[in-house]
């Protein structure tokens, strides 16, 4: 069975993964869902990665999963630990040396959002978080999520170049949410193709898929763990 290191996105906490964690544990997997450092403007992407590495400790058979802004942190963890597979879920895909603050303009994010908003009547990129992020999440659960928001990531992490020279030499998969109103599906398909050279797996869900479709996401993650599990010694 695998050990899943589940990395949350911007403004979030490890609680974001609790439903997926429960699904994975029923399948016999271990999970860690650390709260990354918040309310510290000096914290760097390396600090975030170290928080995950510390939480992993001596656990093995690792599947590292990064959601949204966690796409900047997850590869740093995969570079430092023996990882079976790296999974990005509706995530930002960085290029070597790219600061997170530059990612938005480099990728054409704003143009993609405007184009999609023109199609759907302003749902994509809407200022109301219940419309953009939580439109398919039960209201009570969405309210819980919003109540847990924190000051993360920091200015330091946003401004510093992504520290890797290349993508980690680790099998990588991407889960794309077809109803995502933050990162439009067409935008992410292009980004994943151009930067990772792979075709994403798709699930009918919004940006916060771990809250709206935890079983479907857990099924995908467990499948990756089974596919890429390393042979055991002895």
Buried (B, 14 or more C-beta within 10 A) or exposed (E): BBBBBBBBBBBBBBBBBBBBBEBBBEBEBBBBBBBBBBEBEEBBBBBBBBBBBEBBEEBEBBBBBBBBBBBBBBBBBBBBBEBBBBBBBBBBBBBEEBBBEBBEEEBEBEEBBEBBBEEEEEBBBBEEBEBBBBBBBEEEBBEBBEEBEBEBBBEBBBEBBBBBEEBBEBBBBBBBBBBBBBBBBBBBBBBBEEBBEEEBBBBEBBBBBBBBBBEBBBBBBBEBBEEBBEEEEE
